[in-house]
Amino acid sequence: MKSILITGSNRGIGLGLVKALIKNRTIPKHIIATCRQPNQAKELQNLAESNKNIHILQLDLLNFDSYAEFSKIVATIVKNDGLNVLINNAGVGHKFVRIGQVKTEPLIDSFFINCVAPIMMSKEMLPFLKQAAESNSELPIGVERAAIINISSSLASIADNNDGGYYAYRCSKAALNAATKSLSIDVKPYNILANCLHPGWVKTRMGGNKAPLEVDDACSQIINTIQNFSNENTGRFYSYNGEELKW
């Protein structure tokens, strides 16, 4: 991977992925890490100071009108190489509620952040992904050529939903899974891979302290898993450890 863009990199999984990449045996030439308020992302800033591969860009994913200007900045970074990997990681989670406690606002908020934003960001980054796929035509389909990885959740699995609740999170992530399947079909002619990935139950602000996985461990496994994706894996739903999940 020469270049990789990760949304929501100020904390949690996003920050963990940046850390895992700079520890990887082949550090990407460009790690584009986005967040809404870069001035508050102190840990990410510290990483960027000691690793010139990291480019911190401001991005509010719900400000769709800003995407075109954001793309211009990305273009100055990746240049003719294009973008090898887009990881749509930024997301929002809401607390567990049963049907009697469901409210409209969390449902709408989750859908825009967890589903609409990844779709629109994939659309915006598509020219760069096509460029990378063409520039690396000698390579097989995968992250070294061009790929979109949408961070989903096992809670999005309809087949494995035995507990109910979590309406905002489940529905928005299930919608993201459906979008990823369509995306995989639409970008396949350009030799671009598209998958959704469950990062595991991780000790983050969203996952809570009871989660069994540490961020560093989960993110190192995520990087290993996506590096093994090939043409046979596109348009599918995987866990951080490479296990395929049910839709």
Contacts in CASP RR format, 6 or more apart in sequence:
PFRMAT RR
TARGET T0000
AUTHOR 0000-0000-0000
METHOD contacts of the structure
MODEL  1
MKSILITGSNRGIGLGLVKALIKNRTIPKHIIATCRQPNQAKELQNLAES
NKNIHILQLDLLNFDSYAEFSKIVATIVKNDGLNVLINNAGVGHKFVRIG
QVKTEPLIDSFFINCVAPIMMSKEMLPFLKQAAESNSELPIGVERAAIIN
ISSSLASIADNNDGGYYAYRCSKAALNAATKSLSIDVKPYNILANCLHPG
WVKTRMGGNKAPLEVDDACSQIINTIQNFSNENTGRFYSYNGEELKW
1 26 0 8 1.000
1 28 0 8 1.000
1 84 0 8 1.000
1 85 0 8 1.000
1 143 0 8 1.000
1 144 0 8 1.000
2 28 0 8 1.000
2 29 0 8 1.000
2 30 0 8 1.000
2 78 0 8 1.000
2 81 0 8 1.000
2 82 0 8 1.000
2 84 0 8 1.000
2 132 0 8 1.000
3 28 0 8 1.000
3 29 0 8 1.000
3 30 0 8 1.000
3 31 0 8 1.000
3 32 0 8 1.000
3 77 0 8 1.000
3 78 0 8 1.000
3 81 0 8 1.000
3 82 0 8 1.000
3 83 0 8 1.000
3 84 0 8 1.000
3 85 0 8 1.000
3 132 0 8 1.000
4 21 0 8 1.000
4 28 0 8 1.000
4 30 0 8 1.000
4 31 0 8 1.000
4 32 0 8 1.000
4 83 0 8 1.000
4 84 0 8 1.000
4 85 0 8 1.000
4 86 0 8 1.000
4 87 0 8 1.000
4 143 0 8 1.000
5 32 0 8 1.000
5 34 0 8 1.000
5 74 0 8 1.000
5 83 0 8 1.000
5 85 0 8 1.000
5 86 0 8 1.000
5 87 0 8 1.000
5 125 0 8 1.000
6 14 0 8 1.000
6 17 0 8 1.000
6 18 0 8 1.000
6 31 0 8 1.000
6 32 0 8 1.000
6 33 0 8 1.000
6 34 0 8 1.000
6 87 0 8 1.000
6 89 0 8 1.000
7 14 0 8 1.000
7 34 0 8 1.000
7 59 0 8 1.000
7 61 0 8 1.000
7 87 0 8 1.000
7 88 0 8 1.000
7 89 0 8 1.000
7 90 0 8 1.000
7 117 0 8 1.000
7 121 0 8 1.000
8 14 0 8 1.000
8 33 0 8 1.000
8 34 0 8 1.000
8 35 0 8 1.000
8 36 0 8 1.000
8 89 0 8 1.000
8 90 0 8 1.000
8 91 0 8 1.000
9 15 0 8 1.000
9 17 0 8 1.000
9 18 0 8 1.000
9 33 0 8 1.000
9 34 0 8 1.000
9 35 0 8 1.000
9 41 0 8 1.000
9 44 0 8 1.000
9 56 0 8 1.000
9 89 0 8 1.000
10 35 0 8 1.000
10 36 0 8 1.000
10 37 0 8 1.000
10 38 0 8 1.000
10 40 0 8 1.000
10 41 0 8 1.000
10 43 0 8 1.000
10 44 0 8 1.000
11 41 0 8 1.000
11 43 0 8 1.000
11 204 0 8 1.000
11 205 0 8 1.000
12 202 0 8 1.000
12 204 0 8 1.000
12 205 0 8 1.000
12 206 0 8 1.000
12 215 0 8 1.000
13 89 0 8 1.000
13 151 0 8 1.000
13 199 0 8 1.000
13 202 0 8 1.000
13 204 0 8 1.000
13 215 0 8 1.000
13 218 0 8 1.000
13 219 0 8 1.000
13 222 0 8 1.000
14 33 0 8 1.000
14 87 0 8 1.000
14 89 0 8 1.000
14 219 0 8 1.000
15 41 0 8 1.000
15 43 0 8 1.000
15 44 0 8 1.000
15 215 0 8 1.000
16 215 0 8 1.000
16 216 0 8 1.000
16 219 0 8 1.000
17 87 0 8 1.000
17 89 0 8 1.000
17 219 0 8 1.000
17 222 0 8 1.000
17 223 0 8 1.000
18 31 0 8 1.000
18 33 0 8 1.000
18 44 0 8 1.000
18 47 0 8 1.000
18 54 0 8 1.000
19 47 0 8 1.000
19 216 0 8 1.000
19 219 0 8 1.000
20 216 0 8 1.000
20 219 0 8 1.000
20 220 0 8 1.000
20 222 0 8 1.000
20 223 0 8 1.000
21 27 0 8 1.000
21 28 0 8 1.000
21 31 0 8 1.000
21 223 0 8 1.000
22 31 0 8 1.000
22 47 0 8 1.000
22 51 0 8 1.000
22 53 0 8 1.000
22 54 0 8 1.000
23 220 0 8 1.000
24 223 0 8 1.000
27 51 0 8 1.000
27 53 0 8 1.000
28 53 0 8 1.000
28 84 0 8 1.000
29 53 0 8 1.000
29 81 0 8 1.000
30 53 0 8 1.000
30 55 0 8 1.000
30 77 0 8 1.000
30 78 0 8 1.000
31 51 0 8 1.000
31 53 0 8 1.000
31 54 0 8 1.000
31 55 0 8 1.000
32 55 0 8 1.000
32 57 0 8 1.000
32 74 0 8 1.000
32 77 0 8 1.000
32 78 0 8 1.000
32 83 0 8 1.000
33 44 0 8 1.000
33 48 0 8 1.000
33 54 0 8 1.000
33 55 0 8 1.000
33 56 0 8 1.000
33 57 0 8 1.000
34 56 0 8 1.000
34 57 0 8 1.000
34 58 0 8 1.000
34 59 0 8 1.000
34 90 0 8 1.000
35 41 0 8 1.000
35 44 0 8 1.000
35 56 0 8 1.000
35 58 0 8 1.000
35 59 0 8 1.000
36 58 0 8 1.000
36 59 0 8 1.000
36 60 0 8 1.000
36 61 0 8 1.000
37 58 0 8 1.000
38 44 0 8 1.000
38 45 0 8 1.000
38 56 0 8 1.000
38 57 0 8 1.000
38 58 0 8 1.000
41 56 0 8 1.000
44 54 0 8 1.000
44 56 0 8 1.000
45 56 0 8 1.000
47 54 0 8 1.000
48 54 0 8 1.000
48 55 0 8 1.000
48 56 0 8 1.000
55 77 0 8 1.000
57 70 0 8 1.000
57 73 0 8 1.000
57 74 0 8 1.000
59 66 0 8 1.000
59 70 0 8 1.000
60 66 0 8 1.000
61 90 0 8 1.000
61 113 0 8 1.000
61 117 0 8 1.000
61 121 0 8 1.000
62 112 0 8 1.000
62 113 0 8 1.000
62 117 0 8 1.000
64 120 0 8 1.000
67 120 0 8 1.000
67 121 0 8 1.000
67 124 0 8 1.000
68 124 0 8 1.000
70 124 0 8 1.000
71 124 0 8 1.000
71 125 0 8 1.000
71 127 0 8 1.000
71 128 0 8 1.000
74 83 0 8 1.000
74 125 0 8 1.000
74 128 0 8 1.000
75 128 0 8 1.000
78 128 0 8 1.000
78 131 0 8 1.000
78 132 0 8 1.000
80 131 0 8 1.000
80 135 0 8 1.000
81 131 0 8 1.000
81 132 0 8 1.000
81 135 0 8 1.000
82 128 0 8 1.000
82 129 0 8 1.000
82 131 0 8 1.000
82 132 0 8 1.000
82 135 0 8 1.000
83 125 0 8 1.000
83 128 0 8 1.000
83 129 0 8 1.000
83 131 0 8 1.000
83 132 0 8 1.000
83 146 0 8 1.000
84 129 0 8 1.000
84 132 0 8 1.000
84 136 0 8 1.000
84 143 0 8 1.000
84 144 0 8 1.000
84 145 0 8 1.000
84 146 0 8 1.000
84 147 0 8 1.000
85 143 0 8 1.000
85 146 0 8 1.000
85 147 0 8 1.000
85 148 0 8 1.000
85 149 0 8 1.000
85 226 0 8 1.000
86 121 0 8 1.000
86 122 0 8 1.000
86 125 0 8 1.000
86 129 0 8 1.000
86 147 0 8 1.000
86 148 0 8 1.000
86 149 0 8 1.000
87 149 0 8 1.000
87 151 0 8 1.000
88 117 0 8 1.000
88 118 0 8 1.000
88 121 0 8 1.000
88 122 0 8 1.000
88 148 0 8 1.000
88 149 0 8 1.000
88 150 0 8 1.000
88 151 0 8 1.000
89 151 0 8 1.000
90 113 0 8 1.000
90 117 0 8 1.000
91 113 0 8 1.000
91 114 0 8 1.000
91 117 0 8 1.000
91 151 0 8 1.000
92 109 0 8 1.000
92 110 0 8 1.000
92 113 0 8 1.000
92 114 0 8 1.000
93 110 0 8 1.000
93 114 0 8 1.000
93 168 0 8 1.000
93 169 0 8 1.000
93 206 0 8 1.000
94 106 0 8 1.000
94 109 0 8 1.000
94 110 0 8 1.000
94 166 0 8 1.000
94 168 0 8 1.000
94 169 0 8 1.000
96 165 0 8 1.000
96 166 0 8 1.000
97 165 0 8 1.000
97 166 0 8 1.000
97 167 0 8 1.000
98 164 0 8 1.000
98 165 0 8 1.000
99 165 0 8 1.000
99 167 0 8 1.000
102 167 0 8 1.000
102 168 0 8 1.000
106 168 0 8 1.000
107 167 0 8 1.000
107 168 0 8 1.000
107 171 0 8 1.000
107 172 0 8 1.000
109 168 0 8 1.000
110 168 0 8 1.000
110 169 0 8 1.000
110 171 0 8 1.000
110 172 0 8 1.000
111 168 0 8 1.000
111 171 0 8 1.000
111 172 0 8 1.000
111 175 0 8 1.000
113 172 0 8 1.000
114 169 0 8 1.000
114 172 0 8 1.000
114 173 0 8 1.000
114 175 0 8 1.000
114 176 0 8 1.000
115 172 0 8 1.000
115 173 0 8 1.000
115 175 0 8 1.000
115 176 0 8 1.000
115 179 0 8 1.000
118 150 0 8 1.000
118 176 0 8 1.000
118 179 0 8 1.000
119 179 0 8 1.000
119 183 0 8 1.000
122 148 0 8 1.000
122 150 0 8 1.000
122 183 0 8 1.000
122 194 0 8 1.000
125 148 0 8 1.000
126 187 0 8 1.000
129 146 0 8 1.000
129 147 0 8 1.000
129 148 0 8 1.000
129 187 0 8 1.000
129 190 0 8 1.000
129 192 0 8 1.000
130 146 0 8 1.000
130 190 0 8 1.000
130 192 0 8 1.000
132 145 0 8 1.000
132 146 0 8 1.000
133 145 0 8 1.000
133 146 0 8 1.000
133 190 0 8 1.000
133 191 0 8 1.000
133 192 0 8 1.000
136 144 0 8 1.000
136 145 0 8 1.000
136 146 0 8 1.000
137 191 0 8 1.000
139 145 0 8 1.000
140 230 0 8 1.000
140 231 0 8 1.000
141 147 0 8 1.000
141 191 0 8 1.000
141 192 0 8 1.000
141 193 0 8 1.000
141 230 0 8 1.000
141 231 0 8 1.000
141 234 0 8 1.000
142 193 0 8 1.000
142 229 0 8 1.000
142 230 0 8 1.000
142 231 0 8 1.000
143 149 0 8 1.000
143 193 0 8 1.000
143 226 0 8 1.000
143 227 0 8 1.000
143 229 0 8 1.000
144 227 0 8 1.000
145 191 0 8 1.000
145 192 0 8 1.000
145 193 0 8 1.000
146 190 0 8 1.000
146 191 0 8 1.000
146 192 0 8 1.000
146 193 0 8 1.000
147 192 0 8 1.000
147 193 0 8 1.000
147 194 0 8 1.000
147 195 0 8 1.000
147 226 0 8 1.000
147 229 0 8 1.000
148 180 0 8 1.000
148 183 0 8 1.000
148 187 0 8 1.000
148 192 0 8 1.000
148 193 0 8 1.000
148 194 0 8 1.000
148 195 0 8 1.000
149 194 0 8 1.000
149 195 0 8 1.000
149 196 0 8 1.000
149 197 0 8 1.000
149 226 0 8 1.000
150 176 0 8 1.000
150 177 0 8 1.000
150 179 0 8 1.000
150 180 0 8 1.000
150 183 0 8 1.000
150 194 0 8 1.000
150 195 0 8 1.000
150 196 0 8 1.000
150 197 0 8 1.000
151 196 0 8 1.000
151 197 0 8 1.000
151 199 0 8 1.000
152 173 0 8 1.000
152 176 0 8 1.000
152 177 0 8 1.000
152 180 0 8 1.000
152 196 0 8 1.000
152 197 0 8 1.000
152 198 0 8 1.000
152 237 0 8 1.000
153 169 0 8 1.000
153 173 0 8 1.000
153 198 0 8 1.000
153 199 0 8 1.000
154 160 0 8 1.000
154 198 0 8 1.000
154 200 0 8 1.000
154 201 0 8 1.000
154 239 0 8 1.000
154 245 0 8 1.000
155 161 0 8 1.000
155 166 0 8 1.000
155 169 0 8 1.000
155 170 0 8 1.000
155 173 0 8 1.000
156 170 0 8 1.000
156 173 0 8 1.000
156 174 0 8 1.000
156 176 0 8 1.000
156 177 0 8 1.000
156 196 0 8 1.000
156 198 0 8 1.000
156 237 0 8 1.000
157 174 0 8 1.000
157 237 0 8 1.000
157 245 0 8 1.000
157 246 0 8 1.000
157 247 0 8 1.000
158 174 0 8 1.000
158 246 0 8 1.000
158 247 0 8 1.000
159 246 0 8 1.000
159 247 0 8 1.000
160 245 0 8 1.000
160 246 0 8 1.000
161 170 0 8 1.000
164 170 0 8 1.000
176 196 0 8 1.000
177 196 0 8 1.000
177 237 0 8 1.000
177 247 0 8 1.000
180 194 0 8 1.000
180 195 0 8 1.000
180 196 0 8 1.000
180 235 0 8 1.000
180 237 0 8 1.000
181 235 0 8 1.000
183 194 0 8 1.000
183 235 0 8 1.000
184 193 0 8 1.000
184 194 0 8 1.000
184 195 0 8 1.000
184 234 0 8 1.000
184 235 0 8 1.000
184 236 0 8 1.000
185 235 0 8 1.000
187 193 0 8 1.000
187 194 0 8 1.000
188 234 0 8 1.000
193 229 0 8 1.000
193 230 0 8 1.000
193 231 0 8 1.000
193 233 0 8 1.000
193 234 0 8 1.000
193 235 0 8 1.000
194 234 0 8 1.000
194 235 0 8 1.000
195 226 0 8 1.000
195 229 0 8 1.000
195 233 0 8 1.000
195 234 0 8 1.000
195 235 0 8 1.000
195 236 0 8 1.000
195 237 0 8 1.000
195 238 0 8 1.000
196 235 0 8 1.000
196 236 0 8 1.000
196 237 0 8 1.000
196 238 0 8 1.000
197 222 0 8 1.000
197 225 0 8 1.000
197 226 0 8 1.000
197 237 0 8 1.000
197 238 0 8 1.000
197 239 0 8 1.000
197 240 0 8 1.000
198 237 0 8 1.000
198 238 0 8 1.000
198 239 0 8 1.000
198 240 0 8 1.000
198 245 0 8 1.000
199 218 0 8 1.000
199 219 0 8 1.000
199 222 0 8 1.000
199 240 0 8 1.000
200 213 0 8 1.000
200 218 0 8 1.000
200 239 0 8 1.000
200 240 0 8 1.000
201 207 0 8 1.000
201 211 0 8 1.000
201 212 0 8 1.000
201 213 0 8 1.000
202 211 0 8 1.000
202 213 0 8 1.000
202 214 0 8 1.000
202 215 0 8 1.000
202 218 0 8 1.000
203 209 0 8 1.000
203 211 0 8 1.000
203 213 0 8 1.000
203 214 0 8 1.000
203 215 0 8 1.000
204 211 0 8 1.000
204 215 0 8 1.000
213 240 0 8 1.000
218 240 0 8 1.000
221 240 0 8 1.000
221 241 0 8 1.000
222 240 0 8 1.000
225 238 0 8 1.000
225 239 0 8 1.000
225 240 0 8 1.000
225 241 0 8 1.000
225 242 0 8 1.000
228 242 0 8 1.000
236 244 0 8 1.000
237 244 0 8 1.000
237 245 0 8 1.000
237 246 0 8 1.000
237 247 0 8 1.000
238 244 0 8 1.000
238 245 0 8 1.000
239 245 0 8 1.000
END
